[in-house]
Amino acid sequence: MKKLTIVKVGGKVVENPESLTAFLNDFSLIAGDKILIHGGGRSATALSEKLGLKTNMVEGRRITDAETLKVIIMIYAGLVNKNIVAQLQKLHVDAIGLTGADLNLIISDKRPVKEIDYGFVGNIKEINTQVFIELLKRNYVPVIAPVTHDGKGNLLNTNADTIASEIAKTLAFDYNVRLIYCFEKRGVLMNEADEESLIPVLDFELYQQYKNEGIIQGGMIPKLDNAFRAIASGVKEVVITSASDVNKEKGTVIR
C-alpha cells in the first residue's frame, strides 16, 4: 500500500511570511504522495475586526454568521490558499488549490442548532475519495482550504482539523496514511507557556483526564478529538508537532 502524508498547518505559521516560507520548504521535501490542508483563522479575525465584525469562538470553533462567512471565503479560499499554491509552485511542487466545492470534493450539512448556533458551519457528510486518488495519481498536491459546500449552492465554513481527519480516514482504505497536525508549538503541552512541557505520547484515557483538569483546552480540543477519531478509523499514525518539525520524528504521538 502506498504511503500518503496528510499535513494540516494552521496557527501563526500561516499568517507569518517567514514561518510559512520555512514550513513550505520543509513540506516540499516530504517524499511521496501528500496533501496539505491549511487554516488561516487569525487573518480572518484581523479582517473581521477591520470590517467591524465581532469574532465569537466556542472551544476553538468560530461562530459564522452571513457576513463572517464572506470574510472566511475571501481569506481561506482566496488570499491564503493561492499564496500557498504560488509558493509551492516556486518550489517545483505541482500544487492545486481547492475548496470542498471544487470537483465536489467535500459535501457538508449545515450544523444543526442545539445549545449553540454556529451559523454557516459545515458538518462533513461525504468526501469524494476517488477525486483525491485521481489527483494524487497525476502527482498533483492538493492544497485544501477549510471551506466546503452543501450541494445546494451554499458554502460553509468547516474546521480544518476536521477536514484533515476526514480525508485521512477515507483515504486510509487505499493508502498507508500518516496525519500530521502542525502549528507554532512543539506539540501538546502540559503548560501552554512552557515549550519544555511536551506530552510525547497521548492516549484517549489520558486525554480525557487532562481535558477534565483543564490542562488541555480551547482549540486543542477539536484538534485532538479529530486525531483520536482518525486513529480509530484506521489512520496508521497521527502526530501533533511544530511546523518546523514536520520532517522530523518529534512532537506528540497520538495512540
VENCOR-V474703 format. One record per pair of residues at least 6 apart in sequence whose C-alpha atoms are under 7 Angstrom apart, sorted by the first residue. I is the first residue (numbers start at 1). J is the second residue. D is the distance in Angstrom with one decimal. If there is no record, write none. Layout:
I:J:D / I:J:D
This chain:
1:174:7.0 / 1:175:5.5 / 1:176:6.0 / 2:175:5.2 / 2:176:5.9 / 3:32:6.8 / 3:33:6.8 / 3:175:5.7 / 3:176:4.6 / 3:177:6.1 / 4:32:6.8 / 4:33:5.0 / 4:34:5.5 / 4:175:6.0 / 4:176:5.9 / 4:177:4.9 / 4:178:6.3 / 5:33:6.4 / 5:34:4.7 / 5:35:6.5 / 5:177:5.9 / 5:178:4.9 / 5:179:6.1 / 6:34:5.6 / 6:35:4.8 / 6:36:6.0 / 6:168:6.8 / 6:178:6.2 / 6:179:4.8 / 6:180:6.2 / 7:35:6.3 / 7:36:5.0 / 7:37:6.2 / 7:179:5.9 / 7:180:4.8 / 7:181:5.9 / 8:36:5.8 / 8:37:4.6 / 8:38:5.5 / 8:161:6.8 / 8:164:6.2 / 8:180:6.3 / 8:181:4.9 / 8:182:5.9 / 9:37:6.4 / 9:38:4.9 / 9:39:6.4 / 9:181:6.2 / 9:182:4.7 / 9:183:5.8 / 10:38:5.7 / 10:39:4.6 / 10:40:6.2 / 10:182:6.6 / 10:183:5.4 / 11:40:6.9 / 11:183:5.4 / 11:184:6.4 / 12:184:6.2 / 13:19:5.4 / 13:20:5.4 / 13:183:6.2 / 13:184:6.1 / 14:20:5.4 / 14:40:6.1 / 15:40:6.8 / 15:43:6.5 / 23:243:5.8 / 23:244:6.1 / 24:88:6.7 / 26:246:6.9 / 26:247:6.5 / 28:91:6.9 / 28:93:6.5 / 30:247:6.8 / 33:136:6.4 / 34:141:6.0 / 35:141:5.6 / 35:142:5.2 / 35:143:6.2 / 36:142:6.3 / 36:143:4.8 / 36:144:6.2 / 37:143:5.7 / 37:144:4.7 / 37:145:6.2 / 37:160:6.6 / 37:164:6.3 / 38:144:6.5 / 38:145:5.9 / 38:146:6.9 / 38:160:6.5 / 39:76:7.0 / 39:146:6.6 / 39:160:5.9 / 40:76:6.2 / 40:80:6.8 / 43:75:6.9 / 44:71:6.2 / 44:72:5.9 / 44:75:6.0 / 45:55:6.5 / 48:54:6.8 / 48:68:7.0 / 48:71:6.7 / 56:62:6.0 / 56:63:5.4 / 57:63:5.9 / 59:218:4.6 / 59:219:5.8 / 59:221:7.0 / 60:218:5.1 / 60:219:3.8 / 63:118:4.6 / 63:119:6.0 / 64:118:6.0 / 64:119:4.9 / 64:120:5.3 / 64:121:6.4 / 65:119:5.2 / 65:120:6.1 / 66:120:7.0 / 69:120:6.9 / 69:157:6.7 / 72:157:7.0 / 73:147:7.0 / 76:145:5.6 / 76:146:6.7 / 77:99:6.5 / 77:145:5.4 / 81:97:6.1 / 81:145:6.1 / 82:97:6.5 / 85:95:5.6 / 85:96:6.5 / 85:97:6.1 / 88:95:6.3 / 89:95:6.4 / 94:140:5.4 / 94:141:6.0 / 95:140:5.7 / 95:141:4.5 / 95:142:5.8 / 95:143:6.5 / 96:140:6.7 / 96:141:6.1 / 96:142:5.0 / 96:143:5.8 / 97:142:6.1 / 97:143:4.7 / 97:144:6.0 / 98:142:6.9 / 98:143:6.0 / 98:144:5.0 / 98:145:6.2 / 99:144:5.6 / 99:145:5.1 / 99:146:6.7 / 99:147:5.4 / 99:148:6.1 / 100:106:4.2 / 100:107:6.7 / 100:147:5.8 / 100:148:4.0 / 100:149:6.1 / 101:148:5.6 / 101:149:5.3 / 104:128:6.8 / 105:127:5.9 / 105:128:4.8 / 106:126:5.8 / 106:127:4.8 / 106:128:6.2 / 106:148:5.7 / 106:149:6.8 / 107:124:6.1 / 107:125:5.6 / 107:126:5.2 / 107:127:6.6 / 107:148:6.1 / 107:149:5.3 / 107:150:5.3 / 107:151:6.4 / 108:122:5.1 / 108:123:5.1 / 108:124:4.2 / 108:125:4.8 / 108:126:6.8 / 108:148:6.3 / 108:149:5.7 / 108:150:4.9 / 109:122:5.3 / 109:123:5.2 / 109:124:6.5 / 109:125:6.4 / 109:150:5.6 / 110:120:6.2 / 110:121:5.7 / 110:122:4.6 / 110:123:6.2 / 111:118:6.9 / 111:121:5.8 / 111:122:5.5 / 111:123:5.6 / 120:156:5.4 / 120:157:6.2 / 121:156:5.1 / 121:157:4.7 / 121:158:5.6 / 122:148:6.9 / 122:156:5.2 / 122:157:5.9 / 122:158:5.1 / 127:167:6.7 / 129:170:6.6 / 129:171:6.6 / 146:157:6.4 / 146:158:5.3 / 146:159:6.2 / 146:160:5.0 / 147:155:6.7 / 147:156:5.7 / 147:157:5.0 / 147:158:5.5 / 148:155:5.7 / 148:156:5.2 / 148:157:6.6 / 148:158:6.4 / 149:155:4.4 / 149:156:5.5 / 161:223:5.6 / 161:226:6.6 / 162:226:5.8 / 165:226:5.7 / 165:227:6.6 / 165:230:5.6 / 168:177:6.5 / 168:179:6.7 / 168:230:6.8 / 168:235:6.5 / 169:230:5.6 / 169:233:5.8 / 169:234:6.6 / 169:235:6.0 / 172:234:6.0 / 172:235:5.6 / 176:236:6.5 / 177:235:5.5 / 177:236:5.7 / 177:237:6.9 / 178:235:6.7 / 178:236:6.0 / 178:237:4.9 / 178:238:6.0 / 179:237:6.2 / 179:238:4.7 / 179:239:6.4 / 180:238:5.8 / 180:239:4.9 / 180:240:5.9 / 181:239:6.2 / 181:240:4.7 / 181:241:6.3 / 182:240:6.1 / 182:241:5.2 / 182:242:5.2 / 182:243:4.7 / 182:246:7.0 / 183:241:6.7 / 183:242:5.2 / 183:243:5.3 / 184:242:5.3 / 184:243:6.2 / 185:241:6.7 / 185:242:5.1 / 186:195:6.5 / 186:198:6.9 / 186:241:5.0 / 186:242:4.5 / 186:251:5.7 / 187:198:6.3 / 187:240:5.1 / 187:241:4.2 / 187:242:6.1 / 187:251:4.8 / 187:252:5.2 / 188:198:5.9 / 188:199:5.7 / 188:240:6.9 / 188:252:6.0 / 189:195:7.0 / 189:197:5.3 / 189:198:4.5 / 189:199:5.7 / 190:197:5.3 / 190:198:6.4 / 190:199:6.6 / 190:215:6.1 / 191:197:6.0 / 199:252:5.9 / 200:251:6.2 / 200:252:4.5 / 200:253:6.2 / 201:252:5.4 / 201:253:4.8 / 201:254:6.0 / 202:252:6.9 / 202:253:6.3 / 202:254:5.1 / 202:255:6.1 / 203:254:6.0 / 203:255:4.8 / 210:216:5.6 / 211:217:6.3 / 227:238:6.4 / 231:237:6.9 / 231:238:7.0 / 238:253:6.1 / 238:254:5.5 / 239:251:6.5 / 239:252:5.6 / 239:253:4.7 / 239:254:6.1 / 240:251:5.6 / 240:252:5.1 / 240:253:6.6 / 241:250:6.6 / 241:251:4.2 / 241:252:6.3 / 242:251:6.9
